[in-house]
């Protein structure tokens, strides 16, 4: 029997549509990311609109994201990881956890912010976040916060929770050696408190209960300034660090095509404009941002001499100094 002659053309069309509608949807993608929450929400929605692929998101601090990733090592759930610490990518790459992928949209990303297995989503910088109504002198460098005027008036994000703050410790250690620890000792003796992740360290400064954040992530504060808060981001005269936020695909992913497409979308002009709206520096040099870029700053390197202290060594020493955990 001739199928096409036996059924009306209109009915065949309706059946074809029904079969198409019943076809399985594109596989969902799972992204683990260390803030900002507004950015991943915008990227997930934009990506789904472009591709039809749903994005499941787990968003938390770098410390919590990495703890979850390690806990799930025997049964991985994440496909794409976005960290606030470049050191995360280096570590996972050494362990062989990452899938090789170089997005064509990374052509305008500087070489220092990409590799065959990871690439920057965007870049933040660390600085002093100062409340201009705090009746304290405007600081120009890190050491200014050890002055009597700042006694009991400074907060700092916990580097065990903030990957960017850990990068600052690594940078200070690499640049200053033991003098970095003398600075932190002086900060502790002046009453600096370590208060959790970045937002938690910033809140008392916004409220006026404290005067400054030592090592605040800039994009969080720029967002607060836009809302009318009386804080200023100051990049210390002796130098600071930038914290490129690496994106990587886990080798265990069950949806490698969707994962590669998400990296492509985030590095597209549309995706990078979303990064800029979150007050991060775009990874691509051809996308504008209404904030200072890394080329405007005096930078400390985050890597020291061969055989220098590891991430774990620095965290352990910091925890001992401040009695954390």
Secondary structure per residue as TSV (DSSP state, phi and psi in degrees):
chain	resnum	aa	ss	phi	psi
A	1	X	-	360.0	136.3
A	2	X	-	-81.2	111.1
A	3	X	H	-57.4	-45.1
A	4	X	H	-67.9	-31.5
A	5	X	H	-78.7	-26.9
A	6	X	H	-81.6	-20.9
A	7	X	S	-120.3	139.0
A	8	X	-	-61.2	145.9
A	9	X	H	-57.8	-38.3
A	10	X	H	-63.1	-39.8
A	11	X	H	-67.2	-38.8
A	12	X	H	-60.4	-41.8
A	13	X	H	-62.3	-44.2
A	14	X	H	-62.5	-42.5
A	15	X	H	-65.4	-39.8
A	16	X	H	-62.0	-40.6
A	17	X	H	-64.0	-41.4
A	18	X	H	-64.0	-43.7
A	19	X	H	-62.7	-39.4
A	20	X	H	-64.1	-39.8
A	21	X	H	-66.8	-28.7
A	22	X	H	-83.8	-9.4
A	23	X	S	-63.2	147.2
A	24	X	-	-62.4	139.1
A	25	X	-	-73.1	166.0
A	26	X	-	-58.5	144.9
A	27	X	-	-63.1	141.0
A	28	X	-	-71.1	151.1
A	29	X	E	-111.3	137.7
A	30	X	E	-111.8	123.5
A	31	X	E	-117.6	125.5
A	32	X	E	-100.1	128.4
A	33	X	E	-144.2	143.7
A	34	X	E	-93.6	105.6
A	35	X	S	15.4	175.0
A	36	X	-	-76.6	143.7
A	37	X	H	-62.3	-36.3
A	38	X	H	-64.4	-33.7
A	39	X	H	-70.8	-48.4
A	40	X	H	-65.7	-31.9
A	41	X	H	-63.2	-44.8
A	42	X	H	-66.5	-41.8
A	43	X	H	-66.3	-41.6
A	44	X	H	-63.6	-43.2
A	45	X	H	-67.5	-41.0
A	46	X	H	-65.6	-40.6
A	47	X	H	-66.4	-42.7
A	48	X	H	-64.7	-38.6
A	49	X	H	-64.2	-37.9
A	50	X	H	-74.9	-38.8
A	51	X	H	-115.5	-18.9
A	52	X	-	83.7	-0.9
A	53	X	-	-88.8	123.7
A	54	X	-	-73.0	142.8
A	55	X	E	-116.4	117.7
A	56	X	E	-90.6	132.3
A	57	X	E	-122.2	134.0
A	58	X	E	-115.3	114.9
A	59	X	E	-119.9	127.1
A	60	X	E	-161.0	-171.3
A	61	X	-	-70.0	161.9
A	62	X	H	-56.7	-43.0
A	63	X	H	-59.9	-43.6
A	64	X	H	-72.5	-37.3
A	65	X	H	-62.0	-46.1
A	66	X	H	-68.5	-35.6
A	67	X	H	-63.1	-40.4
A	68	X	H	-68.1	-40.6
A	69	X	H	-61.0	-44.2
A	70	X	H	-65.5	-40.2
A	71	X	H	-65.0	-27.7
A	72	X	T	-97.5	12.4
A	73	X	G	-55.3	-34.8
A	74	X	G	-76.6	-21.0
A	75	X	G	-143.4	72.6
A	76	X	-	-60.8	139.8
A	77	X	-	-113.9	-29.2
A	78	X	-	-76.8	144.1
A	79	X	S	-103.4	-43.9
A	80	X	E	-123.8	138.6
A	81	X	E	-120.4	133.0
A	82	X	E	-123.5	117.2
A	83	X	-	-109.0	162.7
A	84	X	S	-96.1	3.3
A	85	X	-	-128.5	124.2
A	86	X	H	-61.1	-31.4
A	87	X	H	-60.0	-29.3
A	88	X	H	-59.6	-46.6
A	89	X	H	-64.4	-42.1
A	90	X	H	-59.3	-43.6
A	91	X	H	-66.3	-48.0
A	92	X	H	-68.0	-32.2
A	93	X	H	-66.2	-42.9
A	94	X	H	-61.2	-32.2
A	95	X	T	-84.5	-3.7
A	96	X	T	76.0	26.0
A	97	X	-	-88.5	-11.4
A	98	X	B	-105.1	145.7
A	99	X	-	-87.5	136.4
A	100	X	-	-73.2	126.0
A	101	X	-	-161.8	124.8
A	102	X	-	-116.9	105.3
A	103	X	-	-67.3	137.8
A	104	X	G	-62.3	-22.6
A	105	X	G	-78.6	-2.7
A	106	X	G	-89.5	7.0
A	107	X	T	-58.9	-32.8
A	108	X	T	-95.9	10.0
A	109	X	B	-89.9	126.7
A	110	X	-	-55.8	148.2
A	111	X	G	-56.4	-32.8
A	112	X	G	-68.4	-14.3
A	113	X	G	-110.6	23.1
A	114	X	B	-156.1	159.9
A	115	X	-	-151.2	178.2
A	116	X	S	-63.9	-17.0
A	117	X	S	-120.4	-5.7
A	118	X	E	-155.8	159.4
A	119	X	E	-152.8	148.6
A	120	X	E	-69.6	136.2
A	121	X	E	-79.9	-43.5
A	122	X	E	-167.4	-176.0
A	123	X	E	-139.2	135.9
A	124	X	E	-115.2	171.1
A	125	X	E	-133.1	155.8
A	126	X	E	-102.4	140.9
A	127	X	E	-155.4	-170.1
A	128	X	E	-95.6	126.9
A	129	X	E	-104.1	114.9
A	130	X	E	-116.4	134.9
A	131	X	E	-84.8	112.8
A	132	X	T	-70.0	-9.8
A	133	X	T	-105.1	18.6
A	134	X	S	-88.0	0.0
A	135	X	S	58.9	33.4
A	136	X	S	-120.2	153.3
A	137	X	-	-66.4	145.1
A	138	X	-	-66.4	121.4
A	139	X	-	-75.5	149.0
A	140	X	-	-112.6	-23.2
A	141	X	S	-144.2	166.7
A	142	X	G	-54.2	-45.9
A	143	X	G	-65.0	-20.2
A	144	X	G	-60.5	-26.6
A	145	X	G	-77.3	-2.7
A	146	X	G	-89.7	-2.3
A	147	X	S	-70.4	155.0
A	148	X	G	-54.7	-30.4
A	149	X	G	-61.7	-21.2
A	150	X	G	-106.7	13.7
A	151	X	T	-62.2	129.3
A	152	X	T	60.0	21.4
A	153	X	-	-120.7	9.7
A	154	X	E	-123.3	140.5
A	155	X	E	-116.4	165.1
A	156	X	E	-147.8	136.0
A	157	X	-	-65.3	150.8
A	158	X	-	-78.0	118.8
A	159	X	T	-65.3	-16.6
A	160	X	T	-73.4	-19.1
A	161	X	T	-108.8	-29.3
A	162	X	-	-108.8	113.0
A	163	X	H	-63.4	-34.4
A	164	X	H	-66.9	-39.2
A	165	X	H	-67.0	-35.7
A	166	X	H	-62.9	-40.1
A	167	X	H	-60.1	-36.5
A	168	X	H	-63.2	-44.8
A	169	X	H	-60.2	-42.5
A	170	X	H	-63.5	-39.4
A	171	X	H	-67.6	-44.2
A	172	X	H	-63.8	-41.0
A	173	X	H	-63.0	-44.4
A	174	X	H	-66.3	-37.8
A	175	X	H	-82.8	-35.4
A	176	X	H	-117.9	-8.5
A	177	X	T	59.6	-132.2
A	178	X	H	-64.7	-23.4
A	179	X	H	-64.2	-27.5
A	180	X	H	-63.9	-40.1
A	181	X	H	-74.7	-30.5
A	182	X	H	-65.3	-37.8
A	183	X	H	-62.9	-46.9
A	184	X	H	-65.2	-36.4
A	185	X	H	-61.9	-43.6
A	186	X	H	-64.3	-37.2
A	187	X	H	-64.9	-41.5
A	188	X	H	-63.6	-43.7
A	189	X	H	-66.5	-23.0
A	190	X	T	-88.7	5.4
A	191	X	T	92.6	15.0
A	192	X	-	-63.8	137.5
A	193	X	E	-114.0	141.8
A	194	X	E	-97.6	118.5
A	195	X	-	-121.4	20.6
A	196	X	S	109.5	-155.9
A	197	X	S	-71.7	179.9
A	198	X	H	-56.7	-48.4
A	199	X	H	-61.5	-37.8
A	200	X	H	-69.2	-33.9
A	201	X	H	-72.3	-32.2
A	202	X	H	-77.9	-33.3
A	203	X	H	-52.9	-49.4
A	204	X	H	-65.6	-24.3
A	205	X	H	-73.7	-40.9
A	206	X	H	-62.9	-36.6
A	207	X	H	-79.2	-12.3
A	208	X	T	88.4	1.8
A	209	X	S	-74.1	-27.0
A	210	X	S	-127.6	163.6
A	211	X	S	-97.4	-30.2
A	212	X	E	-157.2	154.2
A	213	X	E	-106.2	129.4
A	214	X	E	-89.4	112.8
A	215	X	E	80.5	38.5
A	216	X	E	-77.3	143.8
A	217	X	E	-75.3	129.1
A	218	X	H	-65.6	-38.9
A	219	X	H	-64.3	-32.3
A	220	X	H	-63.4	-42.5
A	221	X	H	-72.5	-38.1
A	222	X	H	-60.2	-37.4
A	223	X	H	-63.7	-37.8
A	224	X	H	-69.3	-39.2
A	225	X	H	-61.4	-40.8
A	226	X	H	-60.2	-29.5
A	227	X	T	-85.2	1.6
A	228	X	T	98.7	9.2
A	229	X	-	-72.3	148.1
A	230	X	-	-91.2	57.5
A	231	X	E	-120.9	157.9
A	232	X	E	-131.2	139.1
A	233	X	E	-93.9	123.3
A	234	X	E	-119.7	124.3
A	235	X	-	-95.1	116.2
A	236	X	-	-57.4	144.6
A	237	X	T	-65.3	-27.6
A	238	X	T	-81.5	-8.9
A	239	X	-	117.6	158.0
A	240	X	B	-143.4	-173.3
A	241	X	-	-118.7	154.3
A	242	X	E	-102.4	154.9
A	243	X	E	-126.3	85.9
A	244	X	E	-62.9	139.6
A	245	X	E	-100.1	99.9
A	246	X	E	-73.7	137.5
A	247	X	E	-104.9	139.9
A	248	X	E	-150.6	151.1
A	249	X	E	-101.6	128.5
A	250	X	B	-75.9	137.9
A	251	X	T	-61.6	-22.7
A	252	X	T	-81.4	-1.7
A	253	X	-	-55.9	142.2
A	254	X	S	-94.8	-6.2
A	255	X	-	-130.4	63.8
A	256	X	H	-61.5	-35.1
A	257	X	H	-65.6	-44.1
A	258	X	H	-65.9	-37.2
A	259	X	H	-64.1	-44.1
A	260	X	H	-63.6	-39.3
A	261	X	H	-65.1	-33.8
A	262	X	H	-68.5	-41.3
A	263	X	H	-60.7	-44.9
A	264	X	H	-58.5	-44.8
A	265	X	H	-64.9	-43.8
A	266	X	H	-62.8	-31.8
A	267	X	T	-92.4	1.5
A	268	X	S	-72.5	167.9
A	269	X	H	-60.1	-40.2
A	270	X	H	-62.2	-46.3
A	271	X	H	-64.9	-40.9
A	272	X	H	-70.1	-29.2
A	273	X	H	-67.0	-34.7
A	274	X	H	-64.9	-39.2
A	275	X	H	-59.5	-44.2
A	276	X	H	-65.3	-37.5
A	277	X	H	-66.3	-22.9
A	278	X	T	-84.9	8.3
A	279	X	T	69.4	18.1
A	280	X	-	-88.9	159.4
A	281	X	E	-76.4	129.0
A	282	X	E	-61.4	148.1
A	283	X	S	-70.5	-32.8
A	284	X	B	-81.2	134.8
A	285	X	T	-77.2	-10.0
A	286	X	T	-99.1	10.0
A	287	X	S	-113.5	126.2
A	288	X	-	-76.6	157.0
A	289	X	-	-144.0	142.4
A	290	X	S	-92.9	60.6
A	291	X	S	-168.7	164.7
A	292	X	-	-62.4	144.6
A	293	X	-	-103.4	169.5
A	294	X	G	-64.0	-24.7
A	295	X	G	-70.9	-13.8
A	296	X	G	-90.2	-7.1
A	297	X	S	-111.1	152.9
A	298	X	-	-84.5	120.1
A	299	X	B	-110.4	145.1
A	300	X	-	-98.6	143.4
A	301	X	-	-77.5	144.7
A	302	X	S	-94.5	3.1
A	303	X	-	-117.7	132.3
A	304	X	-	-97.0	-156.4
A	305	X	S	-70.3	157.3
A	306	X	T	-56.3	132.3
A	307	X	T	83.7	9.8
A	308	X	-	-70.8	177.4
A	309	X	-	-63.1	143.0
A	310	X	-	-84.5	173.2
A	311	X	H	-53.3	-46.2
A	312	X	H	-65.3	-38.9
A	313	X	H	-63.2	-44.4
A	314	X	H	-66.3	-43.1
A	315	X	H	-62.4	-41.9
A	316	X	H	-64.3	-42.2
A	317	X	H	-67.6	-39.9
A	318	X	H	-64.0	-43.6
A	319	X	H	-62.3	-38.6
A	320	X	H	-66.4	-41.6
A	321	X	H	-64.5	-42.1
A	322	X	H	-101.4	3.9
A	323	X	T	65.7	33.1
A	324	X	-	-83.4	152.9
A	325	X	-	55.6	360.0
